[in-house]
């Protein structure tokens, strides 16, 4: 086959370092989500939705066939962290956690995951990030090693 085709939906989740609630400002958070969506687009990884709350983000996107997930995550975190630091003193010490969670999403489940990301504010009135991340890992068959999962 002379052409290559791929449509790989990915639900990516990562938090601020030590889950610090540094993204409390709703305007800054919205701008960050837009920035991350732009970064995805620049990497030819079609963004569906970017959302989250004050201590983490969720990104649902179609991964480009020309970049590895690991390289994309490095670009997203590095670029957005540098951008946040330009917003002034409250963000000068901003860092993302070292790791991330990435989960495959079937085409038929894209609307469900989109709604899930859109409902983060409501969801996190009942559950913290650790509880959410544990559930995501369990749902996707990932054995979470708590000793190394949190930084």
C-alpha positions as CSV (number, residue, x, y, z in Angstrom):
1,X,0.0,0.0,0.0
2,X,1.7,3.3,-1.1
3,X,-0.3,5.4,1.3
4,X,-0.3,5.4,5.2
5,X,-3.6,5.9,7.1
6,X,-4.1,6.3,10.8
7,X,-6.9,7.7,13.0
8,X,-5.8,7.2,16.6
9,X,-7.8,9.0,19.3
10,X,-6.0,9.6,22.5
11,X,-7.2,10.9,25.9
12,X,-4.2,12.5,27.5
13,X,-4.2,13.5,31.2
14,X,-1.5,15.3,33.2
15,X,-1.4,17.4,36.3
16,X,0.5,20.3,37.8
17,X,3.6,19.4,39.8
18,X,2.4,18.0,43.2
19,X,-1.2,18.6,42.0
20,X,-0.8,22.2,43.0
21,X,-4.1,24.1,42.2
22,X,-2.2,26.7,40.2
23,X,-4.8,27.0,37.4
24,X,-7.6,28.6,39.6
25,X,-8.0,31.7,37.4
26,X,-10.7,30.6,35.0
27,X,-9.6,33.1,32.3
28,X,-6.0,31.8,32.5
29,X,-7.2,28.2,32.4
30,X,-9.4,28.9,29.3
31,X,-6.4,30.5,27.6
32,X,-4.2,27.6,28.5
33,X,-6.7,25.1,27.1
34,X,-6.8,27.1,23.9
35,X,-3.0,27.3,23.8
36,X,-2.8,23.5,24.2
37,X,-5.3,23.0,21.4
38,X,-3.2,25.2,19.2
39,X,-0.1,23.2,20.0
40,X,-1.9,20.0,19.1
41,X,-3.0,21.5,15.8
42,X,0.5,22.7,15.1
43,X,1.7,19.1,15.6
44,X,-1.0,18.0,13.1
45,X,-2.8,16.2,16.0
46,X,-6.4,17.2,15.5
47,X,-7.8,18.5,18.9
48,X,-11.3,17.5,19.8
49,X,-11.4,19.1,23.2
50,X,-9.1,20.4,25.9
51,X,-10.4,20.9,29.4
52,X,-9.6,20.4,33.1
53,X,-9.7,22.1,36.4
54,X,-7.2,23.9,38.7
55,X,-4.7,21.1,39.0
56,X,-4.8,19.1,35.8
57,X,-5.8,19.0,32.1
58,X,-7.5,16.5,29.8
59,X,-6.8,16.5,26.1
60,X,-8.8,14.5,23.5
61,X,-7.2,14.5,20.1
62,X,-6.4,12.4,17.1
63,X,-2.7,11.7,17.1
64,X,-0.7,12.5,14.0
65,X,1.0,9.6,12.3
66,X,4.1,11.7,12.0
67,X,4.9,12.2,15.7
68,X,5.2,9.9,18.7
69,X,3.0,10.4,21.7
70,X,6.0,10.8,23.9
71,X,7.4,13.6,21.7
72,X,4.1,15.3,21.5
73,X,3.7,15.3,25.3
74,X,7.2,16.8,25.7
75,X,6.2,19.5,23.3
76,X,2.9,20.2,24.9
77,X,4.3,20.4,28.5
78,X,7.4,22.4,27.6
79,X,5.7,24.9,25.4
80,X,2.7,25.5,27.7
81,X,4.9,25.7,30.8
82,X,7.0,28.4,29.2
83,X,3.9,30.2,28.0
84,X,2.3,30.2,31.5
85,X,5.5,31.6,33.0
86,X,5.1,34.7,30.8
87,X,1.8,35.5,32.6
88,X,3.5,36.9,35.6
89,X,4.6,36.2,39.2
90,X,1.9,33.6,40.1
91,X,3.2,31.3,37.4
92,X,7.0,31.8,37.6
93,X,7.4,28.5,39.4
94,X,5.0,26.6,37.3
95,X,5.8,23.0,36.3
96,X,3.8,20.1,35.1
97,X,4.2,16.6,36.7
98,X,6.8,14.4,35.1
99,X,4.5,11.7,33.9
100,X,1.1,11.5,32.2
101,X,-1.7,9.1,31.4
102,X,-2.6,8.4,27.8
103,X,-5.6,6.2,27.0
104,X,-6.9,5.0,23.6
105,X,-10.4,6.0,22.7
106,X,-12.5,4.2,20.0
107,X,-14.2,6.3,17.4
108,X,-17.6,5.4,18.9
109,X,-16.6,6.7,22.3
110,X,-15.3,10.1,21.2
111,X,-18.6,11.8,22.1
112,X,-18.6,10.2,25.5
113,X,-15.0,11.3,26.3
114,X,-15.8,14.8,24.9
115,X,-18.7,15.1,27.3
116,X,-16.5,13.7,30.2
117,X,-13.8,16.4,29.5
118,X,-16.5,19.1,29.2
119,X,-17.9,18.1,32.6
120,X,-14.7,18.3,34.6
121,X,-15.9,21.1,36.8
122,X,-18.9,19.1,37.9
123,X,-17.0,15.9,38.2
124,X,-14.4,17.4,40.5
125,X,-16.9,18.6,42.9
126,X,-17.1,14.9,44.0
127,X,-13.7,13.4,43.1
128,X,-10.1,14.6,43.4
129,X,-7.5,14.1,40.7
130,X,-6.0,11.0,42.3
131,X,-9.4,9.2,42.5
132,X,-10.1,10.1,38.9
133,X,-6.7,9.0,37.6
134,X,-6.9,5.7,39.5
135,X,-10.4,5.1,37.9
136,X,-9.1,5.9,34.4
137,X,-6.2,3.5,34.8
138,X,-8.4,0.7,36.2
139,X,-10.9,1.2,33.3
140,X,-8.1,0.9,30.8
141,X,-6.4,-2.1,32.4
142,X,-3.4,-0.2,33.7
143,X,-1.9,-1.4,37.1
144,X,-1.0,1.9,38.8
145,X,2.0,1.8,41.0
146,X,1.2,4.5,43.6
147,X,4.8,4.7,44.7
148,X,5.7,6.3,41.3
149,X,2.5,7.8,40.1
150,X,2.5,11.0,42.0
151,X,5.1,13.8,42.0
